[in-house]
Amino acid sequence: MHSVSPLYAAAELKAHEFRSNHAFAEAASSAQRAAEIALRDGDSASWWNMTFLQAQNLLDVDRFDDCANLAIGLLTDAFGQCDVHDLARAHVLLARARQGSGLLDSAAAEARSAVDLTNSETDVDVNVKARQALIAVLADAGKLDEAWSESKSLAAVISDEVDVQLAGKAFWVIGNVAFLCDNVEEGLRFHELAASTFSPARDLDIWAKFNKASAAMRLAANVADPDTLRCIERAELATDVIGGSANDLLLLRRNRAHWTFLAGDAQSAVVILEDICETGTTTPQNMGDACFLLGRAYLATDNKVAARRALANSAAHFESAGAPDRAQQARDFLKSELGRESYWSRLRRTVSFDRN
């Protein structure tokens, strides 16, 4: 057993302090320093843990490729001492990084590997995280039947043994899929279960992300009620306090645009969405969502030429993300006289699945 050097202990402490203050870039740098010290000292366990922490923080600042490279390293160069629990954690991390890069097929494969590795009662928490990651990717790819089947499996493994906040995240992901499957009642029920486990006092970052995601799902289901507006406002307020990645800020703006559109002010929605679609840097699936909503907003202002262009861009973004079902939905809508009422249910399925 290796003794911990003072230099390592200081770097590890800084990494955790930065992360607790949502200073993720700084946390990644400190974790990297700690990992380098551990590697020099021959402490493989500490090297693994600090490299994993570094990758987690890179994921939180949308550095998906850098996160993926570290996760691959954890899976392939772990001194031959990595147990099943840690292998599964690394697969989940890689799945989330691949999802962020829009590589949905690869993300699903990594998440499935994590699920398969942890299908035992002793790994219930990691299994729940792995199932969440898999469901998120399937929903992002528009594979809703498969996502709902996996959601029911996830619901079956949640028990009192699962950490309360982790259970909340599971309810969150199940609710998202229910919304996308047009089961609004179940979506609201599961999101209410999730909301009961989150609080700004416990974790403001998670609280903000949940409210942002819940608002997006409610809007996709045309639930533009006061509760939805409160979700939008809570997410905006919390993000003002703690900050957020470029992707977080973009999704908040998209929610505002969607709310504005449903409130009947399509022109104001167009202004916001044009800026997102022209200058936004986010995942291909998020760009597909924004372009789809922009196409709808253009239609409401009777700008059919611009609507056709936006919807074609939406399909292209979904194709590049490996989400052919969602690309086809955009093309079907484009061909259906640019917005017949019979296609309304399709529109509800074109909201990107947020990471949690």
N, C-alpha and C positions, 0 to 999 in steps of 0.2 A: 504494500500500500504506500502510495506517495504522500509525502507531507506537502501541504499547500504553501507555496512561497508567498511572501508578503506582496510581491508585485502582482501575482495572479489574483490574490484575494482583493486587492484594490481595484483591479480592472473589472473583475466580476461584479463587485459591489457597484461600481459606476454604471455598468451596463444595466443592472436591475433598477437602479435609481432613475436613469434616463428613461427606461421603458415605462416605469410607473408614472412618470411625468409626461408621457406621450411624445418624448423627444426620440423618435425611432431611429433617425439617421445617426444621432450621437450614440444611441444604445448599440447600434450595429458596429460602429467603430470600436467602442470599448469591448464588446464581445469578441471582435476579431483580435484585439490586442490580448485578451485573456486566452483565447485559443492558441495564439502563437506562443505564449509563455508556457502553456500546458504542453504543447508539442515539443518545445525545447526541453522541458523537464521530463518528457516521457510519460506523461499522465494522460493516457488515452481516453479515459472516461471524461475527464474535464475538457479535453479537446473536443470530444463529440458534443457535449452539452453546450459549450460556448459557441461552437460552429452552428449548432441548431438554433441557438438564441440569435446569433447574427442573421441567419437566414430568415427567421421569423420577423425580425425588424425590417429587413430589406423588403419583405412581402408587404409590410404595412406602409411603406413609402412607394409602392408600385414598381419596385425594381425587380420585375418578375424574372428576367433572364438571369440576373445575378443570384437571386434566391434559388432558382432551379439548378444552377451550376453547383451551388453549395449542397443542395439536397442530393444531387447525384453523387457528389463526393462522399456524403455521409453513407450512402447506400453501397458504394463500391470501394471505399478506402477507409473503412472503420477499424483498422488494425485487426480485423478478423474476430472482434470481440462483441459485435453488435447483437443484442438479443432481439427476439421477435417483437417485443413491445416497442423498442426504438426503431427497428426497421419499419414497422407500421407507421409510426409518427413521421418518419422521413418520407414515406410514400404519400401520406396525406399532405405534407408540406409541398412536395413536388406536384401533386395534383392541383393544389390551389395556385401554384405558380404557373403551371401550364394553362389553367383556366384563365388566369389574368392575361396571359399572352394570346388568348384566343385559340389555343391548341386543344380543342375539346375532346377529340378522340384519345389523344395521349393522356389528358387529364383523367378521363373516365377509366382508362386502363390502370393508372396509378392508384386511383381511389379503390378500384375493385381489388387490387393486390392487398391494400391495407385491410379491407373488409375480410378477405379470405384469411389473412394472417391472424386476425383477432376474433374469429368466431368461437370464442370460448368465454365462459363466465368470468374468468380471472382478468380478462382484458376489456371489460364492459365499457369503460370510459373511452378508451382509444377506439373501440368498435363503433361507438356512437359518433365520434368525430369522423371516422372513416365513412360511415353511412351518410352523414351530413354532406361530406365533400362529394360523394358519388351522386347524391340526389341533386345537389346544386348544379353539377356539370350536366346531368341528363336534362334538367329543366332548361338550362341555358341553351342546350342543343335542340330544344323543342320536342324531346322524346318524352312526352307527358305521361303516356300510359305506363312506361317503364319507371318513370320518376314516381308516379303514384303508388305503384306496386312496391317500390323500395321504401316509400314513405310509410306504408302500412307495416313493413318489416321493422322499420326504425321505431315506430310507435310501440311495437310489441316488446322491444328490448329495454324501453325506459322503465325504470323502477326506482324505488326509494334509495337504492344503492348508487344511483347516478347523481353526481354533483348537481345541486339545484340550478346553478347558472348554465351548466351544460345541458340540462334537461330543457331549460328555457330556449336555448339555441336550437335544440331539436324540434320543439314545438314551432318555433319560428320557421324553420325550413319546411316542415310539413304544411304549415299554413300557407306558405308561398305557393307550394305545388297545388294545394286545393284551390286557391285563387286562379291559378293559371288553367286549371281544369274546369273553370266556370262554376265551381262549387263554393259560392261566396259565403254561404252559412258556415261551412266547415272552415273556410279560410279565416273568417272572423273569430270563430271559436278557438282555433289553435293560436291565433295571434293574441287573443285575450289571455290564454294560458301562458304564453311567452311573456307578455307584458307584466304579469303578476310576479315574475322572477327577476325582472330587471329594475334597477333604480339608478337615478343619477348619482346618488350618494355612494353606491357600491362601485359602479364603473361607468363613468360619464361617456366614455368612448363607445362601449357596447350599447348603451342607452340611445346615443345619437344614431348609431348605425341601424339599430332596430327600428326606430321611428322613421328614418329615411326609407328603409326597405318596406315597412308596413304601409307607408303613404303610397309608395310606387305600386304596390299590389292592389291597394284599395282603388287607386285611380284607374288601373288597368281594368278593374271590374266595374268602372263607372260609379264607384261609391264616393261621391264628392260631397260628403256630409261634414258637419262641424268636427267630428272625431278625426277625419282625414286631415282637415286643415290644422288641427292641433298637432298631429304627427309631423306635418311639414314644419310648423313653427318650432316645435321642440328640437327637431333635428338641426334646423338652422341656428337656433340659439346655442345649443351645445357645441356645434362646430365653430361658432364664433369664439367660444371660450377655449376650447382645446386645440383648435386648428384642424386641418384635414388634408389629405392628399389631393392632388389635382383631380383624381378620379372621384373622390368624395364630393368635392365642390361642384364638379360637372353634374353629378347625379342629383344633387340638391337643386341645381338650376333647371334640370329636366323636369323634376317634380313640380317646380313652380310653373313651368311652361304648361305642363299637363293640366294642372289645376286651373290655370288661366284659360286654357282652351275649353275645358269642360264648363267653366263659368260663362262661356259665350264670347270671350274676347280673343278670337282667333288671330287677329292681327298682332296683338302683343305677344302671343305665343310664337308666332312666326319670327318676330324679331329675336327672341331668346334662342330659338332652335336654329335659326340660320347661323348665329354665332357659334353655337355648339358644333354644328355639322361642318362648318368651314374651318374652324380653328381648334376644335377640341381634340385633345390627345387622350384616348382611352381605348378600351378593348374593342375589337371588331364587333362583338355582339352588342355592346353599348352604343356604338355608332349606328349599327343597324336599327336599334330601338329609336334613337333620336331622329334618324332620317325617316323612319316610318311615321312617327308622330308629326314631323314636319310636313310630310305628304298629306296627312289628314288636315293639318291646319291650312295648308295651301288650298285644299279642296273647299274648305269652309269659306275661304275668301274668293273662291271661284277662279283661282289661278291654276288651271288644269295642266298647263305646260310645265310649270315649276313642280306641281304635284307628281307628274309622271317622272320627272328627273329624280326627285327625292326618293320615290318608291323604288326606282331602279337602283339607286345607290344603296338603299336599304338591303335589297336582295343581294347585291354584290358583297356588302359587308358581312352578311350572314354566311354566305358561301365561303368567304375567306376564313371565317371562324370555325368552319366544319359543322355548320348548323343548316343542312340542306332543307330540313322540314320548315324551318322558319323562313328561309329564303323563298321557298315555294309559296308560303302564306303571303309574302309580300308580292310575289308575281301574280298570284291568284287575285289579290285585291286590286292590283294594277289593271288586270284584265276584266274586272267585274264592273265596268262602267265607272271606275274610279270611286267606288264607295257606296254600293247598294246596301240597304239595311240587312239583307240576308247574310252579309259577311261580317256583321258586328261581332259575333262570337270569336272570329279569327283575330280581331284586333286586340282582344283581351289577352291573347297569348304572346304578344310581342313586347313584353317587358323583360329586360335582362334580369337574371337572377343574381342578387347581390351576395358577396362573400360575407361570411360571418365567422 
